[in-house]
Amino acid sequence: MKSRSLAVAFALPLLLLSGLAQALDIQPYTPERLTQAQAGGKPVALHFHADWCPTCRAQEKSFESLKTDPQLQTSTLLVVNYDKERELKKSLGVRSQSVVVVYKGSKETARLGGETDPAKLKAAVASAL
């Protein structure tokens, strides 16, 4: 009986952590990651982020709060360095930092600029589900 309780005590936290690992996946942008997600038809969002931008930092906190949302468990957020990815910005028509572009595969499903409300950011990402 004691060993069963001990096994449950160890298994429960692992089970809970495995659920967190399946939530919104936030990674730095690379062309390969974007191509891979789009080729698989998965929901993927690009967050054009600048370290110096207060709105971008607020968005970052909002996205962090969504990491454990089970509805977004198959979604990936790629954080694009706004100051370095000039060609990507040009090809997508992104003219300012704090823009979020959401795709289902290669089809754009949402685009927001300057939005920090977690519910609205979640709705944008969920548009690709």
N, C-alpha and C positions, 0 to 999 in steps of 0.2 A: 504494500500500500504506500509506504514511504517513497519507494522508487518511482511509482506512478505519479505521485504529487511532484516529485523532483523533476521528472520528465516534462510534465505539463508546465511547470514553472519556467523551464528553459525554452520550451517550444513556443509558448505564447508570445514572448517578445520577438522571436524570430519570425513568427507568422505576421505579426504587426509590421515589422520592418520590411518584410517582403512586399507587403501592400504598398508601402511608401516608395519602394524601388520601382513600382509599376506606374507611378503617377507622372505628371508633367515632367518631361526630361529637358533640362536646361543645359545647353552646351555652347561653347564658343563656335561662331560660324566658320566653316570651311566650305569651299565649293563642293568638295567630295561629300560632306554630310548632307548638304542641300540636294545634290543629285541623287544620292542614295535614298533619301526620304521621298523625294518626288517620284522616283522610279518605282518605289514600292507602293505608291498611291496613298501614303500616310499623311496625316495632318501635320503640317510644319508651318511655323511662324518665324518671321525674321523681325528681330527687334533692333532697329538702328539706334545704337546707344553711344553716347559720348560721356566720358568720365566727368567732364566739366559741366554737364547739363543737369540742373536740379530736377527737371521733369523726368529725365531718363532714370535718375536715381529713385524717384518716387515710383516709376513704372517697375523698376527692378524689384522693389519691395512688394509691390502688388503681385508680380509674377511669382516671387518666392512664396507668397501666401497661398498661391494656387498649386504649388508643387504636390500637395497631398490630395488634391481634388480627384476623386475616382472617375469623374466624367471625362477628365482630360488625360487619362492614363495611357492612351495610345498616341498622344501628341508630343511633338518636339518643338522647343523654342530655341532658335539659333540666335545668339547675341552677336550682332554685326558691329564691328568697330567703325563708327560713323566717319571718323577722321582718316581712316586708312583705306576703306573699300570704295574708292572713287568710281571705278568702272561698274561695280554692282549698283551703286546709287544711280548712276547715269542710265544704265540699262533698264532700271525699274522706275525711273522718273521720281526718285526720292530726293527732295530738295532741302529737307531739314531733318535734324536729329529728332528722336522720340517718335518716329514713325514705326508702326507695326503692320507688316504685310503677311496675310495668312493664305496658305495654299492647301488644297486637297489634291495631292499629286502635283501636276503642273498648272492647275486651274486656280486662279486667285479667287478667294471667297470673301475676303474682308480686307479693309485698309483703314487704319486709324492714325491720327496724328495728335500727339500731345495728351492723349487720354491716360488718366491715372487710376480711374475707378476700377477696382478688381472685378466687379460684376460685368462691366462693359468689356474689359480685356478678356475675361472668360468667355463671354458671348462671342467675341470675335474669333477666338481660337476654336470654340465649339462649332462655329459655322462650317468648319472643315470636316466635321465628324460624319 
